[in-house]
Amino acid sequence: MIDVTTDIHSLTDFKRRTGEFVEQMKQTGHPLVLTVNGKAKLVVQDAASYQELLDLKDRAETIEGIRKGLESMKAGRTRPIEEVFAEIEREHEIPH
């Protein structure tokens, strides 16, 4: 989570104190919001926190896929696996 009192800085300030900010990100795990002319332009974060964010995104996408699959199954929009395999074999002329 971003703390507006410590995690928003100008890009100029970040350039001057990069080492200090890198250490802050390592310790807190919080990203920094960098501003240009008072407007948010960039978000910078440490690699471990970014990887965690990517992992969470993948997990959320997987859960959503499972949810949609279960919803399709409950709605009767599925077919028996044997039927699907037989169709694939026919379409690709795969001998059984």
C-alpha positions, 0 to 999 in steps of 0.5 A, a space after each residue: 500500500 502506498 503511504 501518501 506521506 512518505 511514498 510520493 516524491 518528485 522525479 528530481 528528488 528521486 534522481 538526487 536521492 536514489 540510493 536512499 529511496 531504494 533502501 526505503 523501498 527494500 525496507 517497506 516493500 512500498 512502491 514510490 510514486 514519482 511526480 513531474 510538475 506535481 502530477 503522478 507520472 511513474 511508479 517505481 518498486 523493488 524487484 521482490 515486490 514487483 514479482 509478488 505483484 505479478 504472482 498475485 495477478 497470475 493467481 487472480 487470473 487463474 481463479 477467474 478462469 476456474 470461476 468461469 469454468 465452473 459457471 459454464 459447467 453449472 449452466 450446462 455449456 460443457 461436453 463429455 471429454 470423450 466427445 471432445 477427444 473424438 472430435 479432435 481425432 476426427 478433425 486432425 485425422 488421428 487414428 485411435 
